[in-house]
Amino acid sequence: MPTGRGATGRPPASFERVLPSSWAPRAPTTPDVTDDITGHRRSADDVAPAGSPAVAWLLALTAVVHAVLAVAGLLPGGPGAATAAADAVLAAVLIVAVLVAVLPPTPIATPVVQSYGTAVAVVAAGAVSGLRAATSGEPFAGGDVVLAVLVAVTLPSTGLFLAAAGGAELAWLVAQLVGLGTGSLRPTGVQWVMLVVLALAPAAAAAMLRHGHQQLAVELAEARRTAGQQAVTDALTGVTNRRGLELMALPMIEHARRQGEAAHCLFIDLDGFRTVNESLGRESGDEVLTSVCEAVLASVRATDVVARWAGDQFVVVGPGTGTSPLEMERRVRGHLVEFPPVPPEVWDGRVSIGSATLVPWDEGNVDSLLRRAEEDMQLRRSLRRQSRSRSVGVPPPPPDPAPTVDRRTPKPHPPLT
């Protein structure tokens, strides 16, 4: 039996509501939607791990490595005092970067300073690693460049990541070429292959890690947005739920008051809905609810908000005086007759609707508007039932029969003897 619904059980696309952005309930947003560098909203290609614990831990680990290498450079057989001094200076710079990452932001230590400082430290680490390999004559003495590129993964934007990782690899490669030019670095054939791998593998691994981090961040952000939308959306009908209506109705009423307009509310209750559940089951009851929701959506304006208030109750809130309850009942009933969700002998598609209006100078609020609309609905339903009972014309019960009187002439008593 046609119901007017799509295959997914959700209202068709023609019923989507277009609401002013100031009325829409806002789902919880994540702190990584704004670029810490540019201040602009980033696309799904960028994530913002800057300031996260991972940054501080990686910077601290890199600082410890370079501090140890600085001490090792002064030992016999080490690369020399120049390389040891470069490692020591870099370790001090990285320690400062760690402090900036873990301490609260200040007018000087802003996220921008932290991000660009981390990028510069990554490039410097690549240069120091290459210098160590060139001066020591050991091609793999600069293998800690892998750690520097790994730190670049945590930078807040893709452009800054590419600049830092590419700069570190380039600085490392230039230092290696200088060592080759001066003759201090003489790799063998196998070492040449390993150097090429060492130059390309960190960048490729960092790019894949960055991509995976981005995908995870996007999925988490989407999951949060979905959870926020589900928190204000009815799972069965797809319209706003009670919480969502409470979030949307207040700004809508305030907006109408600022514009000098009224706000209206329609309270809709299904008549005889319990019969559907008892006769056909809850699945058929769900069909009825979704069909009624579609009928209401097709009958209101684009600026009106439709919400499921309770089990078989719906609420419409919108600017202006809105549609009259009788006209709304006619529209909803017509839609349900055209697309009956259940056989008419089980449920004939009757609904009771009450209305209330909140004028600009009224001191009422959302609760009072909804309460008055519900009271009007109950009053209309009561009057309709009384009118229906009178129109049926049930005859009153017959009066009790009057006692009969025997009017015949009584027979004379026999004489006493």
C-alpha positions as CSV (number, residue, x, y, z in Angstrom):
1,M,0.0,0.0,0.0
2,P,1.5,3.4,-1.0
3,T,2.7,5.5,1.9
4,G,4.4,8.4,0.1
5,R,7.7,7.6,1.7
6,G,11.0,6.8,0.2
7,A,12.7,3.4,0.4
8,T,14.8,4.5,3.3
9,G,11.9,5.2,5.6
10,R,12.9,8.8,5.7
11,P,10.9,11.8,4.3
12,P,11.5,12.3,0.6
13,A,13.8,15.1,-0.5
14,S,10.9,17.3,-1.5
15,F,10.0,17.6,2.2
16,E,13.4,18.9,3.3
17,R,13.0,22.1,5.2
18,V,15.1,25.2,4.4
19,L,15.5,27.2,7.6
20,P,17.4,30.4,8.5
21,S,20.8,29.5,9.8
22,S,20.2,31.3,13.0
23,W,17.3,29.0,13.8
24,A,19.1,25.7,13.2
25,P,20.4,23.7,16.2
26,R,24.1,23.7,16.1
27,A,25.8,20.3,16.5
28,P,28.9,20.2,18.7
29,T,31.9,21.4,16.7
30,T,35.5,20.2,17.1
31,P,38.4,22.5,17.9
32,D,40.3,21.4,14.8
33,V,38.0,23.1,12.2
34,T,39.9,26.4,12.2
35,D,43.5,26.7,11.0
36,D,45.7,27.8,13.8
37,I,48.0,29.5,11.3
38,T,45.7,31.4,9.0
39,G,42.6,31.5,11.2
40,H,40.5,30.2,8.3
41,R,38.3,27.1,8.2
42,R,40.2,24.2,6.8
43,S,39.0,21.6,4.4
44,A,39.1,17.8,5.0
45,D,42.7,17.8,3.8
46,D,44.0,19.5,6.9
47,V,44.1,18.6,10.5
48,A,45.2,20.6,13.6
49,P,47.3,18.5,15.9
50,A,49.4,21.5,16.9
51,G,49.4,21.9,20.7
52,S,48.5,18.2,21.2
53,P,50.5,16.0,23.6
54,A,52.0,14.2,20.6
55,V,53.8,17.3,19.6
56,A,55.4,17.8,23.0
57,W,56.4,14.1,23.3
58,L,58.0,14.0,19.8
59,L,59.9,17.3,20.4
60,A,61.1,16.1,23.8
61,L,62.3,12.8,22.3
62,T,64.1,14.6,19.5
63,A,65.7,16.9,22.0
64,V,67.0,14.0,24.1
65,V,68.4,12.3,21.0
66,H,70.4,15.4,20.0
67,A,71.5,16.0,23.6
68,V,72.9,12.5,23.7
69,L,74.5,13.0,20.3
70,A,76.1,16.2,21.4
71,V,77.8,14.4,24.3
72,A,78.8,11.6,22.0
73,G,80.3,14.1,19.6
74,L,82.9,15.1,22.2
75,L,84.1,11.6,22.8
76,P,87.1,10.1,21.0
77,G,86.2,9.1,17.5
78,G,83.2,11.4,17.5
79,P,82.3,13.8,14.7
80,G,84.0,16.7,16.5
81,A,83.2,19.8,18.6
82,A,81.5,21.7,15.8
83,T,78.9,19.0,15.2
84,A,78.5,18.5,19.0
85,A,77.8,22.2,19.4
86,A,75.2,22.1,16.7
87,D,73.5,19.2,18.4
88,A,73.6,21.0,21.7
89,V,72.1,24.2,20.3
90,L,69.4,22.2,18.5
91,A,68.6,20.3,21.7
92,A,68.2,23.6,23.6
93,V,65.9,24.9,20.8
94,L,63.8,21.8,21.0
95,I,63.5,22.1,24.7
96,V,62.1,25.6,24.3
97,A,59.7,24.3,21.7
98,V,58.5,21.7,24.2
99,L,57.9,24.3,26.9
100,V,55.9,26.4,24.4
101,A,53.8,23.3,23.5
102,V,53.0,22.4,27.1
103,L,52.5,25.8,28.7
104,P,49.3,27.9,28.2
105,P,49.4,30.3,25.2
106,T,50.7,33.7,25.9
107,P,50.9,36.9,23.7
108,I,54.3,35.7,22.6
109,A,54.0,32.0,22.6
110,T,51.0,31.8,20.4
111,P,50.0,28.7,18.3
112,V,51.4,30.5,15.2
113,V,54.8,30.9,16.9
114,Q,54.7,27.3,18.1
115,S,53.8,25.9,14.6
116,Y,56.4,27.9,12.7
117,G,59.0,27.3,15.5
118,T,58.4,23.6,15.2
119,A,58.8,23.7,11.4
120,V,62.1,25.6,11.7
121,A,63.4,23.1,14.3
122,V,62.5,20.2,12.0
123,V,64.5,21.8,9.2
124,A,67.4,22.5,11.5
125,A,67.4,18.9,12.8
126,G,67.7,17.7,9.2
127,A,70.6,20.0,8.6
128,V,72.4,18.9,11.8
129,S,71.8,15.2,11.0
130,G,73.4,15.7,7.5
131,L,76.3,17.7,9.0
132,R,77.0,14.9,11.5
133,A,77.1,12.3,8.8
134,A,79.4,14.5,6.6
135,T,81.9,15.3,9.3
136,S,82.0,11.8,10.8
137,G,82.5,10.1,7.5
138,E,79.7,7.7,8.4
139,P,76.7,7.9,6.0
140,F,74.2,6.6,8.5
141,A,75.3,8.9,11.3
142,G,72.5,11.2,10.2
143,G,69.8,8.6,10.5
144,D,68.0,10.6,13.1
145,V,66.5,12.7,10.2
146,V,63.7,10.2,10.3
147,L,62.7,11.5,13.8
148,A,62.7,15.1,12.5
149,V,60.4,14.2,9.6
150,L,58.1,12.4,12.0
151,V,57.8,15.6,14.1
152,A,56.7,17.4,10.9
153,V,53.6,15.1,10.7
154,T,52.2,16.9,13.7
155,L,52.2,20.4,12.1
156,P,48.8,22.0,11.8
157,S,48.5,22.4,8.0
158,T,49.4,20.3,5.0
159,G,51.5,23.2,3.5
160,L,53.5,23.6,6.6
161,F,54.1,19.9,6.9
162,L,55.3,19.7,3.3
163,A,57.6,22.7,3.8
164,A,59.1,21.3,7.1
165,A,59.5,17.7,5.9
166,G,60.8,18.7,2.5
167,G,63.1,21.3,4.1
168,A,64.5,18.7,6.5
169,E,65.2,16.2,3.8
170,L,66.7,18.8,1.5
171,A,69.0,20.2,4.3
172,W,70.1,16.6,5.1
173,L,70.8,15.9,1.4
174,V,72.7,19.2,0.9
175,A,74.9,18.4,3.9
176,Q,75.6,14.9,2.5
177,L,76.5,16.4,-0.9
178,V,78.9,18.8,0.8
179,G,80.5,15.9,2.6
180,L,80.8,14.1,-0.8
181,G,82.3,17.2,-2.3
182,T,85.0,17.6,0.4
183,G,85.8,14.0,0.4
184,S,85.0,13.5,4.0
185,L,82.1,11.1,3.1
186,R,83.0,8.1,0.8
187,P,80.0,5.7,0.7
188,T,80.3,2.3,-0.9
189,G,77.9,1.0,-3.5
190,V,75.6,-0.6,-1.0
191,Q,75.8,2.5,1.2
192,W,74.8,4.6,-1.8
193,V,71.6,2.5,-2.2
194,M,70.9,2.8,1.6
195,L,71.4,6.6,1.5
196,V,68.9,6.9,-1.3
197,V,66.4,4.8,0.7
198,L,67.1,6.9,3.8
199,A,66.4,10.0,1.8
200,L,63.1,8.8,0.4
201,A,61.7,6.4,2.9
202,P,61.1,9.0,5.8
203,A,59.3,11.4,3.5
204,A,57.1,8.6,2.0
205,A,56.4,7.2,5.5
206,A,55.6,10.6,6.9
207,A,53.2,11.3,3.9
208,M,51.3,8.1,4.5
209,L,51.2,8.7,8.2
210,R,49.9,12.2,7.6
211,H,47.3,10.9,5.3
212,G,46.1,8.3,7.8
213,H,46.1,11.0,10.5
214,Q,44.0,13.2,8.3
215,Q,41.5,10.4,7.5
216,L,41.1,9.6,11.2
217,A,40.6,13.3,12.1
218,V,38.0,13.7,9.3
219,E,36.1,10.5,10.4
220,L,36.2,11.6,14.1
221,A,34.9,15.1,13.1
222,E,32.2,13.5,11.0
223,A,31.2,11.2,13.8
224,R,30.9,14.1,16.2
225,R,28.8,16.0,13.7
226,T,26.6,13.0,13.2
227,A,26.2,12.5,16.9
228,G,25.3,16.1,17.3
229,Q,22.7,15.9,14.6
230,Q,21.2,12.7,16.1
231,A,21.0,14.4,19.5
232,V,18.5,16.9,18.0
233,T,16.8,14.6,15.4
234,D,14.1,12.0,15.8
235,A,15.4,8.6,14.7
236,L,12.1,7.4,13.3
237,T,10.7,10.3,11.3
238,G,13.9,12.3,10.7
239,V,12.4,15.6,11.9
240,T,13.6,17.6,14.9
241,N,13.1,15.9,18.3
242,R,12.0,17.6,21.5
243,R,15.5,18.8,22.4
244,G,16.0,20.2,18.9
245,L,12.7,22.1,19.1
246,E,13.7,23.6,22.4
247,L,17.0,24.8,20.8
248,M,15.3,26.2,17.7
249,A,12.1,27.7,19.1
250,L,13.7,30.2,21.4
251,P,15.8,32.0,18.7
252,M,12.9,31.8,16.3
253,I,10.6,33.6,18.8
254,E,13.2,36.1,19.7
255,H,13.8,36.8,16.0
256,A,10.1,37.3,15.4
257,R,9.9,39.7,18.3
258,R,12.7,41.8,17.0
259,Q,10.9,41.9,13.6
260,G,7.6,42.9,15.3
261,E,6.0,39.7,14.2
262,A,4.0,37.0,15.9
263,A,5.0,33.3,16.4
264,H,2.6,30.5,16.2
265,C,2.4,26.9,17.4
266,L,0.3,23.9,16.2
267,F,0.0,20.9,18.5
268,I,-1.0,17.7,16.7
269,D,-2.2,14.5,18.3
270,L,-3.3,11.4,16.5
271,D,-6.8,10.1,17.3
272,G,-7.1,6.4,17.9
273,F,-3.4,5.7,17.4
274,R,-3.5,3.0,20.2
275,T,-5.8,0.9,18.0
276,V,-3.2,0.7,15.3
277,N,-0.6,-0.7,17.7
278,E,-3.0,-3.1,19.3
279,S,-4.4,-4.4,16.0
280,L,-1.5,-4.4,13.6
281,G,1.6,-4.1,15.8
282,R,4.2,-1.4,16.4
283,E,5.7,-1.6,12.9
284,S,2.4,-0.5,11.4
285,G,2.3,2.2,14.2
286,D,5.7,3.4,13.0
287,E,4.4,3.6,9.4
288,V,1.5,5.7,10.7
289,L,3.9,8.1,12.5
290,T,6.1,8.6,9.5
291,S,3.2,9.1,7.2
292,V,1.7,11.7,9.5
293,C,5.1,13.4,9.7
294,E,5.3,13.5,5.9
295,A,1.7,14.9,5.7
296,V,2.6,17.7,8.2
297,L,5.8,18.5,6.3
298,A,3.9,18.8,3.1
299,S,1.4,21.1,4.7
300,V,3.5,23.7,6.4
301,R,5.7,26.5,5.1
302,A,9.5,26.2,4.6
303,T,10.1,28.5,7.5
304,D,8.1,26.4,9.9
305,V,9.8,23.8,12.2
306,V,8.2,20.4,12.5
307,A,9.2,18.3,15.6
308,R,8.1,15.1,17.1
309,W,7.1,16.1,20.7
310,A,6.1,12.7,22.2
311,G,5.0,9.3,21.0
312,D,2.1,10.3,18.7
313,Q,2.3,14.0,19.1
314,F,3.9,16.5,16.7
315,V,4.5,20.2,17.1
316,V,4.9,22.9,14.4
317,V,6.5,26.2,15.4
318,G,7.0,29.1,13.0
319,P,6.8,32.9,12.5
320,G,3.6,34.6,11.8
321,T,0.1,33.5,12.6
322,G,0.4,30.3,10.7
323,T,-2.2,28.0,9.3
324,S,-5.5,27.5,11.1
325,P,-6.0,24.2,12.9
326,L,-9.1,23.3,10.8
327,E,-7.1,23.9,7.5
328,M,-4.2,21.9,8.8
329,E,-6.4,19.0,9.8
330,R,-7.9,19.1,6.3
331,R,-4.5,19.0,4.6
332,V,-3.1,16.2,6.8
333,R,-6.3,14.1,6.4
334,G,-6.2,14.6,2.7
335,H,-2.6,13.4,2.4
336,L,-3.3,10.4,4.6
337,V,-6.4,9.5,2.6
338,E,-4.3,9.7,-0.6
339,F,-1.4,7.7,0.9
340,P,-3.0,5.5,3.6
341,P,-0.3,3.9,5.8
342,V,-2.8,1.3,7.2
343,P,-6.2,0.1,6.1
344,P,-8.8,2.8,6.7
345,E,-11.0,0.5,8.8
346,V,-8.2,0.3,11.3
347,W,-7.3,4.0,11.4
348,D,-9.1,6.6,9.4
349,G,-6.4,9.2,9.5
350,R,-8.0,11.6,12.0
351,V,-5.9,14.0,14.0
352,S,-6.7,16.7,16.5
353,I,-4.8,20.0,16.2
354,G,-4.7,23.0,18.5
355,S,-3.0,26.3,17.9
356,A,-1.6,29.2,19.9
357,T,-0.1,32.5,18.9
358,L,2.6,34.6,20.7
359,V,2.4,38.3,19.7
360,P,5.5,40.5,20.0
361,W,4.2,42.3,23.1
362,D,3.3,39.1,24.9
363,E,5.5,38.1,27.8
364,G,5.0,34.4,27.2
365,N,7.8,32.0,26.3
366,V,8.2,28.7,24.5
367,D,6.7,26.7,27.3
368,S,3.6,28.8,27.6
369,L,3.1,28.8,23.8
370,L,3.3,25.0,23.7
371,R,1.0,24.7,26.7
372,R,-1.7,26.9,25.3
373,A,-1.5,25.0,21.9
374,E,-1.9,21.7,23.7
375,E,-4.8,23.0,25.8
376,D,-6.5,24.2,22.6
377,M,-6.0,20.8,21.0
378,Q,-7.6,19.0,23.9
379,L,-10.5,21.5,23.9
380,R,-11.2,21.0,20.2
381,R,-11.0,17.2,20.6
382,S,-13.5,17.3,23.5
383,L,-15.9,19.5,21.5
384,R,-15.6,17.3,18.4
385,R,-16.4,14.2,20.4
386,Q,-19.4,15.8,22.0
387,S,-20.7,17.0,18.7
388,R,-20.1,13.5,17.2
389,S,-22.1,11.9,20.0
390,R,-25.1,14.3,19.5
391,S,-25.0,13.8,15.7
392,V,-25.3,10.0,16.1
393,G,-28.7,10.5,17.7
394,V,-28.8,7.6,20.2
395,P,-32.4,7.5,21.6
396,P,-32.6,7.8,25.4
397,P,-33.6,4.7,27.3
398,P,-37.4,4.2,27.7
399,P,-39.0,5.3,31.0
400,D,-40.0,2.8,33.6
401,P,-43.6,1.5,33.0
402,A,-46.3,3.2,35.3
403,P,-48.1,0.8,37.7
404,T,-51.4,-0.5,36.2
405,V,-54.8,0.1,37.9
406,D,-57.6,-2.5,37.7
407,R,-60.7,-0.4,36.9
408,R,-63.2,-3.3,36.8
409,T,-66.1,-3.4,39.4
410,P,-64.9,-5.4,42.3
411,K,-66.8,-8.5,43.2
412,P,-68.8,-8.3,46.5
413,H,-67.3,-10.2,49.3
414,P,-69.5,-13.2,50.4
415,P,-71.7,-12.5,53.4
416,L,-70.4,-13.4,56.8
417,T,-72.3,-16.1,58.5
